[in-house]
Amino acid sequence: MAIYTPEMVAQVADCQEVYLQSCRFLSLEQWQQRHGTERLFDNVVRLFSPLL
C-alpha cells in the first residue's frame, strides 16, 4: 500500500491505534490450544479472504 497524503497516513495510524487498544495478545501456547471449531472457522475464512 502506498499512501501519499499526510491526512491519509494519520487516518490509517489512528485506525491502527484503535485496533491495538481493542485487541489482546496471545502466546504461542494459547494460539495452539484453540478449540477445533475456532481453527475450522479460521481456515474457512482464510479460503474466502480474497473475496472479502
Secondary structure, DSSP 8 states (H G I E B T S, - for coil): -----HHHHHHHHHHHHHHHHH-----HHHHHT--HHHHHHHHHHHHHGGG-
